[in-house]
């Protein structure tokens, strides 16, 4: 196999992987919504009126650190992992929350210094 063919094959494989990851993310978001609806988690009127700009982590972090309802009910539990917290928040914001971005933005809002490697 020539070098160009290997590069082309690798590019095709990487594109396929990226598409599959995108499809997985969509299905995980749908499954999360279904689990919440099956679980009968009620939403009050205020929750139904919340709007969260998609992928606006600064807005989300500001809301999580300043809103009374968010401070009382949407805080990260000590025993909760960041991926689980992001999944829990995804239900309310209406888009898939990336736990790494959420963690980084919240720590920045709270003034928690970055860990040294």
C-alpha positions in Angstrom: 0.0 0.0 0.0 1.4 3.4 -0.9 1.9 6.1 1.7 -0.9 8.3 0.2 -3.3 5.4 0.4 -2.4 4.9 4.0 -3.0 8.6 4.8 -6.3 8.5 3.0 -7.4 5.4 4.8 -6.4 6.8 8.1 -8.4 10.0 7.4 -11.5 8.0 6.4 -11.2 6.0 9.6 -10.8 9.1 11.8 -13.8 10.7 10.1 -15.9 7.6 10.8 -14.8 7.6 14.4 -15.8 11.2 14.8 -19.2 10.5 13.3 -19.8 7.6 15.6 -18.8 9.6 18.6 -21.3 12.3 17.5 -24.0 9.7 17.2 -23.2 8.3 20.6 -23.4 11.7 22.2 -26.9 12.3 20.6 -28.1 8.9 21.8 -26.8 9.5 25.3 -28.6 12.9 25.5 -31.8 11.3 24.3 -31.4 8.4 26.8 -30.8 10.9 29.6 -34.0 12.8 28.8 -36.0 9.5 28.7 -34.6 8.4 32.0 -35.6 11.7 33.6 -39.1 11.5 32.1 -39.6 7.9 33.1 -38.3 8.7 36.6 -41.1 11.2 36.9 -38.9 14.0 38.0 -41.3 17.0 38.2 -40.3 20.4 36.9 -41.7 23.5 38.5 -42.9 26.5 36.5 -39.6 28.4 37.0 -37.6 25.5 35.7 -39.7 25.2 32.6 -39.0 28.9 31.9 -35.3 28.7 32.2 -33.3 29.2 29.0 -29.7 28.3 28.7 -27.8 29.4 25.5 -26.3 26.3 24.0 -22.6 25.7 24.9 -22.4 28.9 26.9 -20.4 27.6 29.9 -19.8 31.0 31.3 -23.5 31.7 31.5 -24.1 28.3 33.0 -21.3 28.7 35.6 -22.6 32.1 36.5 -26.1 30.8 37.0 -24.8 27.8 39.1 -22.8 30.1 41.3 -25.3 33.0 41.8 -28.9 31.8 41.3 -30.6 30.9 44.6 -32.4 27.8 43.2 -29.2 26.6 41.5 -27.2 27.1 44.7 -29.8 25.1 46.7 -30.6 22.3 44.2 -28.1 22.2 41.4 -24.8 22.1 43.3 -22.4 19.3 42.7 -22.7 16.7 45.4 -19.4 15.7 47.1 -20.0 12.1 46.2 -20.9 12.9 42.6 -18.4 12.7 39.7 -18.0 15.5 37.2 -19.4 13.4 34.3 -22.5 12.5 36.5 -23.0 16.2 37.4 -22.8 17.2 33.7 -25.3 14.6 32.8 -27.7 15.8 35.6 -27.4 19.4 34.4 -27.9 18.4 30.8 -31.6 17.7 31.5 -32.1 21.3 32.7 -30.1 23.2 30.1 -31.3 21.2 27.1 -27.9 20.4 25.6 -25.2 18.0 26.4 -22.9 19.5 29.0 -19.2 18.6 28.7 -18.0 17.8 32.1 -14.4 19.0 31.5 -15.5 22.4 30.3 -18.1 22.7 33.1 -15.4 21.8 35.7 -13.0 24.3 34.3 -15.5 27.1 34.2 -16.9 26.5 37.6 -13.5 26.3 39.2 -12.6 29.6 37.4 -15.8 31.3 38.7 -15.1 30.1 42.2 -11.5 31.2 42.1 -10.1 27.7 42.6 -6.5 27.6 41.2 -5.5 25.1 38.6 -3.7 22.0 39.9 0.0 21.8 39.2 1.2 18.7 37.3 
